[in-house]
């Protein structure tokens, strides 16, 4: 009832403002699309209503009924997940209060209000966010369809360039995961909510439910640290959980093992490789060589030193987690990414997951005896 009343208020307010001259078609065409969209909204057909509002908006971007309806969806995040590409692409270059852009050869389309919106409070700390950009990617399964992948919210317009780059990077990381692993990310199906926070906390980034938080985003970070941090938080949502009871550096291992696999896969050519990542992210990936030296080589050496060991898999300290990284990276090296991923995606979903469940699968893949 409240949603219907709000829509009615918007419609009444917009009647008081003369329609701008329609850029593509007559005022009658515009009115017809708006009326149809409103009827579809009343019947609960949000996708069809969204498409009709876009048709109306592109005819007269400065006219309020369609613009307000679309802006309300952008603000509240009540966008349809699946949208025909031919409909969404109409917004690119349309002008008006909505800005749409195409990136990376058309692989990504972003949509955002071109000015500040009424604040939306994040679900954890109730901090206000006045800007948002939504990212749609191409579907692998249905040609001509786009899926809403992520919504990135900012507290200041100064962070909009970061939001744009981050959305493109997240889309590329997802592509690398699917391409190399042959698996779908566990978070597929609903858009990821990302919050770029100016607030100071002890954490650089954090995943909470279907949300990713990045804190102190105005504080300078190196390019590889940003890329690592983004890959880490995305991995918490995309990769199967492992652990849950580690004492250090955090309870769950999937953020750390996921970031290592993702960055290594990209460095080795996945999703277009380093060049595609630098184009999407807008900064260098050259720091990966140092990342590999510090974050990838030591776990592999630790695994080689100790061999396949249930005792090491039972450890819950930082070295025990590093051992798991080394095991997974070794499987990735010797048997390939798809085999590595199959070990992970065969794990139980939900709750704490004992890393010792990797033992039999790893033994079969590596042909290793325990302790060798």
N, C-alpha and C positions, 0 to 999 in steps of 0.2 A: 504493500500500500504506500509506503514512504517513497519507494522508487518511482511508482507511477505518479505520485503527487509532484515529485521533483521534475519529472519529464514534462508534466503538464504546465508547471510554473515556467520552465524554460521556453516551452512553446508559446505561452501567453506573452512572455517578455519579448520574444522575437517578433511577434506581430506588431509591436510598437515601433520597430525599426524597419524602414523601407528596405526591400530587397535590392542588393546591388545588381547591376546589369549582368545577366548571365553570360559567361564567357563562351559556353558551348551549348547552345540551344536556347529555347524560350523560357520565360518565367513559368509558363504552364507546365513545361517538362520538369522544371525544378520542383514545382509544387506537387506534381504527380508522384515523383520519386519520394519526396518527404512524406506525403500522405501514406504511400504504400509502406515505407519504412516504419512509420508510427503504428500502422495496423499490424505489421509483422511483430513489432516489439510487444504489442498488447497480447499477441497469440503465443509469445515465448520463443519465436524463431529468431534468435539473436544473430545468427550468421547471415540469413537473408536480409534482415534489417540493416546490418552493418554494410552489406554490399549496396543496398539501395541508398543509404546515407552517403556512401562514397560517390555513387553516380550523381547524386544531387550536388554534393560538395564540389566536384570537379566542374560542374556547370556554373557554379557561382560561389567561389571559395569564401567571399566576404559576407555572404548571407548567413544569418544566425541559426536558423533551425537545424540544418545539417551540421554546421560547424560545431554548435554547442553539443549536439548528440555525440559526435566523434570525440570532442575534447573531454567530455565526461567519461567516455570509455577509456581514454588514455590516462586520465587522472586516477580513476578507480581500479584500473587493470582488468576491467570486464570486457576484454577483447576476445573475439573468437580465436581458438587455437589454430584451426584449419581455415585457410582463406585461399580462394583461387588466385594464382599469381597475376592473371590478367586484370583482376579487380584491384588488388593492392598496388600494382605498378602504376595505376592511374593517378595516385597521389604524388608521384615523383614529378616535381616541377610545377605542381598545380598552384602554388602560392597560398596566400591566406594565412590563417593562424596555425596551420599544421605544416610541419616540415618533414618531407620524406626523402631519403637518399638511398642510392644503390651502391653497393661496394663489392669488391673482389669478384669482378666479372659477373655481377648479378647474383652471386651466391647469397648475399645478405642484403636485406632492406631494413632500414631503420625508420621509425616514425616517432615524432615527438611534437609536443606543443612548441610553438616558436617563441613563447614568452612564459613567464612564471605562471604557475597554477596555484590554486588554493592548497595550503600545506596538507600533505598526507603523512601521518605519523607511522613510524615503523612499528612492527608488532611486538618487539622485545623491550625497547626503551622509551617508546613514544616520542622520539625525536622528530622534528618537522622536516619534511623534504618537499621542495617546491619545483623541482624539475624532474622529468622522467623521459627516458628513451626506450622504446620497445624494439626488439630485433626479431625479424622473421627470417628463417632459413628455408632453402628449398627442401622439399621432401624427397627422400630416396625411394619411397615406395609408390607414391602416386604422382605421376608427371603432371606438371602444371599447378601443383599445390604448394603453398607455403605454410610453415608451422611457426607459431610464436615460441621462440626459444628462450628469451630472457627479457626482463624489464630492469633497467638500471636507473636508480633514483639518486639525485644529488641534492645537496643543501644550498648550493650556490651555482650560478651560471659558469663560474670559473672552472668547474669540474666537468662541464659537458664534453670537452675534448677527450678527457680521460674515459668518460662513460662510453663514448663512441669507439675508442680504441679497444677498450675492454670487451665490449660486445662482440667486436669483430674477432678478437683473440679467442674468446670463449667458443665462438662458432668454429674456428679453426681447430681448437683443441678437441672439440667433439668429433670433428671430421677425422682427425688423426686417430682417435680412439676406435671409431667404427671401422676405418680403413684397415688398421693393423690388427685389431683383435677379432674382427668378425662378429662382435657382440654389440648390443645396444646399451648405452648408458642406463643405469638404473633409474636415473632421474628423468628420462624421456617421458613425454606425455603431458607434462605441465610446465609452464614457463618458470624459469629460475628467477627469484627476486633478489636483486643485488642492491645493497645500500652503501653509498660512498659517504662516509661519515667524517666530518671535521672534528669530531670529539676525540679527546685523548683517552686512551686506555692502555693496558699492558699488552694487549694483543695487536698484531698487525692486521690479522684477518681471522675470521671465525665463521664456521658454518653452523646454522641453527635451524632445524627443520628444513623447510624449503627456501631458506634464506641464506645468503652469503653477505657478511659484513666486512668492509675494509675500513679501518680506522686511521685517523690522522693522515688523510689522503693528501693533504698539502705538504706533508713532510717529504723531502726529497728521498727517493730510492733509486738505486741503480736499475737499469733496464732489466737485467737478468733477475734481480730480486723481485721486481714487480711480476715478471713472467712466472717465476717460481711460485710466488704467493698466490697468484690467480690459478695456476695449475693445481696447487695444493688444495685450495678450498673447493674447486670444482671436482677434484678427485674424491673428496669426502662424499659427494652426492652421486658421482657417476660410477665409481668402482665398488665392488662388493666389500663389505666390512670384514675386518680381520682384527682379532684381538678384542678390545673392549676393557681389558683389565691390565694393560701396560701401565707401569708406574712412571715411565719417562720415555720420550719427551711429552707424550700425550696418550690417552687410553687407546685410541684407534690408530691402526697402521695404514689405512687405505689412503689417507691424504698424502702421506710420505711416499709409499710405494707407487701410488698413482702419478705423482708429479715426476718421479724418476723415469717411469716408463713413458709417459707422454712426451717429456722433453727429449728423451733419447730417441723416441720414434720420429719426432719432427726433425731432430738433428740428422737422422739417417734418411730423411726424404719423405716422410709421411705428410700428407695434406699439402704437398708442394714444397716441403722442406723449409730450410732457414729463410730462403728468399720470400716465400709466401708469408711466413710468420712476420718477418720484418715489414712487409707491405701492410699487413693487417694491423700490426701493433704500432707501426710508425716509428719504431726505435730499433736499435741493434740487438742481435741475438749473439753477438761475438763473445759475451760472457759465458756462453755455454761450455767452452773448453775448460774454464776454471771450475764451473759447476760440476762437470764430469770428474775432474780431478779430486774434488773435495767430497762430493755426494754420491758418486757412482763407483769409482774405483775402490775405495776402502771396503764397502760392503761385499763386493765381489771377492776381494782378497780375504776377507774374514770367512766367507763360505769355503773358499778353496783350502784355507788352512784347517778347517774343522770337518769338512765333508758333510754328508747328509746325516744329521744328528737330531734325534728326538729330544735329547737333553737341551740342545741349543734352542729348539723350537718351543720348549717349555719355559724358557727364560722370559721374564716380563720386564726386564730393565732395558735401557737404551741399546746396549750391545745385543740383547736378544732380538730387538726390533731390527737392528742393522743386519743381523744374520738373516732374517726373513727377506730383507731387501736383496741381499746377496744371492739367496736361493732363487728368487723370482727373476732377477736379472740374468742369472746363469741359465735358467730355463729359457728365457727369452733369446739368449745368445745361441744356445745349442739346438733348441727345438723350434724356435720361432715364436712370434708374438701370439699367434692364434692358439698354440698349445699352452703357452703361459696363461693366456686369458681363460682357456677352458678349465684349468685348475682352479682359477678364482671364481668363475661363474658357476662352478659346480658346488661351491661352498653353501652352507645353509644361509638363508636370508633372514636377518633379524636376530636381535640379542647378541650376546658375546659369541665370538667364533674362535675356537681353539686353533692356533696356527699348526698344531700337530696334525690336523686334518689334511694338510698338504703333503704329508709324508709319503703315503702310498702312491699318490699320483706322481710326485716328483721322482720317486724311486723307479717307477715304470718308465718315465720319460728319460731320465738321466742314466739309467742302468747302473745306478750306484748302490753299493751296499751301505748299510748304516755305519757311520763313522769313517766313511771313505770319501 
